Amino acid sequence: MIPAEQVPPDGVGSTHPFRWWILLLLFLSITINILDRQVLSVVATVLRDTLGFSNTQYAFIVFCFLLGMTVGQIPVGIIMDRKGARFGFTLIMSWWSTANLLHAFARTIAMFSGLRFLLGTAECGTYSGSVKVLGQWFSGQERALAAGIFNSGSLLGAIVAPPLIVLLMLKFGWQAAFLLPSVAGLLWLVPWLSIYWEPWRHPRLLAGGQTRPHLATNSSLTPPLLPLLRVPAVWAVIMMRGLAGPVTHFYWYWLPEYLKRERHMSMALIGMVAWLPFFSGGLGNIGGGWFSSWLVRRGWEVDRARKTAFVIAAVLCLTSVLVPLAPSSAWALAIICLASLGINVFAANLIGILTDLFPESILAKVSGLTGVGDGVMSMMMMVLTGITIDHYSYAWVFGAASLLPVSAVVALFLLVGRIRPISLTEIYGGQSQG
């Protein structure tokens, strides 16, 4: 028998003001996550000169990180579903902070590749774990906005990374750039362990008599994975994240390189301006989530509101094909900002439709599957990016970055149909979970 879907008992989680403090911690977790990832992309401009890495070799190091992300998605999603986000986030934050710190002692391609793999196996859980927490603590009307706020933490990390890392690198050497984010991750655990529990067992809510722990679903009983793969909507969100994810990774890992090699910017200037596309992306995250939620509040159906936001996002992403044609660095950066705005409008609403479509009890698992799709596609695209740049030019890469989000929107229309809640009964019928 399939148990009742996990929802916050008595609706407490979706109405209590404490949910915004939890959202703040999720925001900070992905900020640290992306800051950790971005260290390599900024340091790479120095590593390539000092250690002699080619674009293809650098692409392989990024590939190993994405391989770790892909391998870790489903196991971490299962841990989040079975053990809960309190334990899950404690595990992954400790793991990736330690792995990132060890980068300061790496000197070869093999060492960097191995450590990036370890980093990826833990960092993949931030997305799936946060989607699960948002499903527990926020109502359907608020989720896209909450997702946009949460996901904008990734842009804050990317905004902070260039100036902070360049400053640390110029003053203390590239090794120091890996140390500060690692310490920040370990310090994040203090407030997390102090204030986070699921709504039905949160001490503050229990003390006020606002919820009862025995109403919670047994989290050790999680639905099996295989039946999910027979659901077209699951394949839709896998394809959507898989097609859009490489675009985000491209801007994260190749933007400093592009600005230095193709636009001939100095490291100091890169530190001053490379945050602009990520700031624009942050506006896309919050604005994109707010926009579709605003349409819902005005009486639009969720289906129409989300699809409208996705179409606008895809049109904005198309502008990236013009980047290589830009007559100046300023124009190129402006177009990249516009495309970054679009891909992050897309990302915020993708989190929104995950919570629109799937029950909370399987959100982490479905998110893990989308992460596998993202990882596989991003691994392929990162290697192809390095090879393409070494043998051809950035023009082909920016062209691909303009078309992939459009393909993702096509997958939404073809496979999802109408966006609506899909129950566990529809997915599993009367079969046992096991």
PEFENJO-V132467 format. One record per residue. RES is the residue in three letters. SS is DSSP state (hx for helix, st for strand, lp for the rest). D_FIRST is the distance of its C-alpha to the first C-alpha in Angstrom with 2 decimals. Layout:
<<RES/SS/D_FIRST> <RES/SS/D_FIRST>>
//
This chain:
<<MET/lp/0.00> <ILE/lp/3.81> <PRO/lp/6.23> <ALA/lp/9.45> <GLU/lp/11.94> <GLN/lp/14.65> <VAL/lp/17.79> <PRO/lp/20.84> <PRO/hx/20.59> <ASP/hx/23.15> <GLY/hx/24.18> <VAL/lp/26.40> <GLY/lp/26.03> <SER/lp/27.07> <THR/lp/30.16> <HIS/lp/31.57> <PRO/lp/34.73> <PHE/lp/33.68> <ARG/hx/31.49> <TRP/hx/34.76> <TRP/hx/35.76> <ILE/hx/32.50> <LEU/hx/33.24> <LEU/hx/36.71> <LEU/hx/35.40> <LEU/hx/33.22> <PHE/hx/36.37> <LEU/hx/38.40> <SER/hx/35.91> <ILE/hx/36.13> <THR/hx/39.87> <ILE/hx/40.32> <ASN/hx/38.05> <ILE/hx/40.20> <LEU/hx/43.40> <ASP/hx/42.55> <ARG/hx/41.96> <GLN/hx/45.10> <VAL/hx/47.43> <LEU/hx/47.65> <SER/hx/48.36> <VAL/hx/51.31> <VAL/hx/52.51> <ALA/hx/52.32> <THR/hx/55.54> <VAL/hx/57.30> <LEU/hx/55.46> <ARG/hx/56.34> <ASP/hx/60.01> <THR/hx/60.20> <LEU/hx/57.99> <GLY/lp/58.68> <PHE/lp/55.19> <SER/lp/55.16> <ASN/hx/52.77> <THR/hx/50.92> <GLN/hx/50.66> <TYR/hx/49.46> <ALA/hx/46.86> <PHE/hx/45.66> <ILE/hx/45.23> <VAL/hx/43.12> <PHE/hx/41.20> <CYS/hx/40.32> <PHE/hx/38.97> <LEU/hx/36.78> <LEU/hx/35.67> <GLY/hx/34.54> <MET/hx/32.74> <THR/hx/30.92> <VAL/hx/30.08> <GLY/hx/28.81> <GLN/hx/26.59> <ILE/hx/23.25> <PRO/hx/23.72> <VAL/hx/24.82> <GLY/hx/21.99> <ILE/hx/19.48> <ILE/hx/21.67> <MET/hx/21.71> <ASP/hx/17.93> <ARG/hx/17.49> <LYS/hx/20.84> <GLY/lp/21.60> <ALA/hx/24.70> <ARG/hx/27.07> <PHE/hx/26.84> <GLY/hx/26.37> <PHE/hx/29.49> <THR/hx/31.51> <LEU/hx/30.87> <ILE/hx/31.67> <MET/hx/34.64> <SER/hx/36.25> <TRP/hx/35.75> <TRP/hx/37.20> <SER/hx/40.03> <THR/hx/41.22> <ALA/hx/41.05> <ASN/hx/42.99> <LEU/hx/45.62> <LEU/hx/46.33> <HIS/hx/47.37> <ALA/hx/50.65> <PHE/hx/51.61> <ALA/lp/50.80> <ARG/lp/53.76> <THR/lp/52.65> <ILE/hx/50.35> <ALA/hx/48.28> <MET/hx/47.90> <PHE/hx/46.94> <SER/hx/44.49> <GLY/hx/42.75> <LEU/hx/42.54> <ARG/hx/41.29> <PHE/hx/38.46> <LEU/hx/37.50> <LEU/hx/37.83> <GLY/hx/35.49> <THR/hx/32.67> <ALA/hx/32.39> <GLU/hx/33.58> <CYS/lp/30.82> <GLY/hx/28.39> <THR/hx/30.33> <TYR/hx/29.11> <SER/hx/25.36> <GLY/hx/25.41> <SER/hx/27.46> <VAL/hx/25.29> <LYS/hx/22.38> <VAL/hx/24.78> <LEU/hx/26.11> <GLY/hx/22.70> <GLN/hx/22.33> <TRP/hx/25.92> <PHE/lp/27.16> <SER/lp/26.57> <GLY/hx/26.40> <GLN/hx/30.12> <GLU/hx/31.10> <ARG/hx/29.02> <ALA/hx/31.46> <LEU/hx/34.33> <ALA/hx/32.62> <ALA/hx/31.74> <GLY/hx/35.38> <ILE/hx/36.69> <PHE/hx/34.47> <ASN/hx/35.33> <SER/hx/38.99> <GLY/hx/39.03> <SER/hx/39.05> <LEU/hx/42.18> <LEU/hx/43.77> <GLY/hx/43.34> <ALA/hx/44.94> <ILE/hx/47.67> <VAL/hx/48.55> <ALA/hx/48.44> <PRO/hx/51.63> <PRO/hx/54.14> <LEU/hx/52.72> <ILE/hx/52.44> <VAL/hx/55.83> <LEU/hx/57.38> <LEU/hx/55.98> <MET/hx/56.95> <LEU/hx/60.49> <LYS/hx/61.12> <PHE/hx/59.38> <GLY/lp/58.42> <TRP/lp/55.21> <GLN/lp/53.66> <ALA/hx/53.59> <ALA/hx/51.44> <PHE/hx/48.45> <LEU/hx/48.92> <LEU/hx/48.63> <PRO/hx/45.18> <SER/hx/43.85> <VAL/hx/45.17> <ALA/hx/43.70> <GLY/hx/40.20> <LEU/hx/40.56> <LEU/hx/41.96> <TRP/hx/39.01> <LEU/hx/36.81> <VAL/hx/38.81> <PRO/hx/37.79> <TRP/hx/34.22> <LEU/hx/33.66> <SER/hx/35.61> <ILE/hx/33.75> <TYR/lp/30.27> <TRP/lp/26.97> <GLU/lp/23.79> <PRO/hx/24.51> <TRP/hx/22.46> <ARG/hx/24.39> <HIS/lp/27.68> <PRO/hx/30.57> <ARG/hx/32.63> <LEU/hx/30.04> <LEU/hx/29.20> <ALA/hx/32.94> <GLY/lp/33.44> <GLY/lp/30.73> <GLN/lp/29.12> <THR/lp/25.57> <ARG/lp/23.52> <PRO/hx/21.71> <HIS/hx/19.03> <LEU/hx/17.61> <ALA/lp/16.66> <THR/lp/13.24> <ASN/lp/13.02> <SER/lp/14.58> <SER/lp/14.14> <LEU/lp/10.46> <THR/lp/11.36> <PRO/lp/10.00> <PRO/lp/12.10> <LEU/lp/15.51> <LEU/hx/16.37> <PRO/hx/14.50> <LEU/hx/16.37> <LEU/hx/19.57> <ARG/hx/19.07> <VAL/lp/19.32> <PRO/hx/23.05> <ALA/hx/22.94> <VAL/hx/21.86> <TRP/hx/24.88> <ALA/hx/26.99> <VAL/hx/26.58> <ILE/hx/27.05> <MET/hx/30.25> <MET/hx/31.40> <ARG/hx/31.32> <GLY/hx/32.60> <LEU/hx/35.55> <ALA/hx/36.45> <GLY/hx/35.93> <PRO/hx/38.98> <VAL/hx/41.19> <THR/hx/40.36> <HIS/hx/40.89> <PHE/hx/44.18> <TYR/hx/45.55> <TRP/hx/44.38> <TYR/hx/45.84> <TRP/hx/48.77> <LEU/hx/50.31> <PRO/hx/52.71> <GLU/hx/53.74> <TYR/hx/54.41> <LEU/hx/56.47> <LYS/hx/58.51> <ARG/hx/59.09> <GLU/lp/59.34> <ARG/lp/60.51> <HIS/lp/62.52> <MET/lp/61.43> <SER/lp/62.29> <MET/hx/59.68> <ALA/hx/60.95> <LEU/hx/60.56> <ILE/hx/57.06> <GLY/hx/56.14> <MET/hx/57.58> <VAL/hx/55.97> <ALA/lp/52.88> <TRP/lp/50.71> <LEU/hx/51.52> <PRO/hx/48.92> <PHE/hx/46.21> <PHE/hx/47.47> <SER/hx/47.27> <GLY/hx/43.72> <GLY/hx/42.89> <LEU/hx/44.22> <GLY/hx/41.97> <ASN/hx/38.87> <ILE/hx/39.62> <GLY/hx/41.35> <GLY/hx/38.79> <GLY/hx/35.89> <TRP/hx/38.09> <PHE/hx/39.24> <SER/hx/35.92> <SER/hx/34.78> <TRP/hx/38.17> <LEU/hx/37.73> <VAL/hx/34.40> <ARG/hx/36.17> <ARG/lp/38.92> <GLY/lp/36.61> <TRP/lp/35.71> <GLU/lp/32.27> <VAL/hx/30.32> <ASP/hx/30.45> <ARG/hx/34.24> <ALA/hx/34.87> <ARG/hx/33.01> <LYS/hx/34.49> <THR/hx/37.94> <ALA/hx/37.72> <PHE/hx/36.67> <VAL/hx/39.60> <ILE/hx/42.05> <ALA/hx/40.81> <ALA/hx/41.34> <VAL/hx/44.84> <LEU/hx/45.78> <CYS/hx/44.63> <LEU/hx/46.92> <THR/hx/49.93> <SER/hx/49.53> <VAL/hx/51.29> <LEU/hx/54.46> <VAL/hx/54.48> <PRO/hx/56.70> <LEU/hx/59.11> <ALA/lp/59.60> <PRO/lp/63.31> <SER/lp/62.80> <SER/hx/60.39> <ALA/hx/59.98> <TRP/hx/58.94> <ALA/hx/56.55> <LEU/hx/54.91> <ALA/hx/54.70> <ILE/hx/52.91> <ILE/hx/50.47> <CYS/hx/49.78> <LEU/hx/48.96> <ALA/hx/46.61> <SER/hx/44.95> <LEU/hx/44.46> <GLY/hx/42.68> <ILE/hx/40.30> <ASN/hx/39.22> <VAL/hx/38.70> <PHE/hx/36.35> <ALA/hx/34.57> <ALA/hx/34.04> <ASN/hx/32.51> <LEU/hx/30.26> <ILE/hx/28.62> <GLY/hx/28.53> <ILE/hx/26.71> <LEU/hx/24.07> <THR/hx/23.13> <ASP/hx/23.72> <LEU/hx/21.35> <PHE/st/18.35> <PRO/lp/16.02> <GLU/hx/17.36> <SER/hx/14.46> <ILE/hx/15.48> <LEU/hx/19.14> <ALA/hx/20.63> <LYS/hx/19.03> <VAL/hx/20.27> <SER/hx/23.53> <GLY/hx/23.84> <LEU/hx/23.66> <THR/hx/26.34> <GLY/hx/28.31> <VAL/hx/28.33> <GLY/hx/29.75> <ASP/hx/32.25> <GLY/hx/33.21> <VAL/hx/33.84> <MET/hx/35.87> <SER/hx/37.71> <MET/hx/38.69> <MET/hx/40.15> <MET/hx/41.89> <MET/hx/43.36> <VAL/hx/44.95> <LEU/hx/46.21> <THR/hx/47.55> <GLY/hx/49.64> <ILE/hx/50.96> <THR/hx/51.72> <ILE/hx/53.60> <ASP/hx/55.55> <HIS/hx/56.61> <TYR/lp/56.58> <SER/lp/56.00> <TYR/hx/53.63> <ALA/hx/54.07> <TRP/hx/51.50> <VAL/hx/48.95> <PHE/hx/49.42> <GLY/hx/49.15> <ALA/hx/45.72> <ALA/hx/44.65> <SER/hx/45.62> <LEU/hx/43.65> <LEU/hx/40.31> <PRO/hx/39.00> <VAL/hx/40.09> <SER/hx/38.00> <ALA/hx/34.98> <VAL/hx/35.46> <VAL/hx/35.75> <ALA/hx/32.33> <LEU/hx/30.92> <PHE/hx/32.49> <LEU/hx/31.64> <LEU/hx/27.97> <VAL/hx/26.48> <GLY/lp/28.22> <ARG/lp/27.68> <ILE/lp/26.29> <ARG/lp/23.43> <PRO/lp/20.04> <ILE/st/17.30> <SER/lp/13.83> <LEU/hx/10.66> <THR/hx/9.71> <GLU/hx/13.12> <ILE/hx/12.70> <TYR/hx/9.48> <GLY/lp/9.14> <GLY/lp/6.29> <GLN/lp/6.14> <SER/lp/4.64> <GLN/lp/6.69> <GLY/lp/8.92>>
//
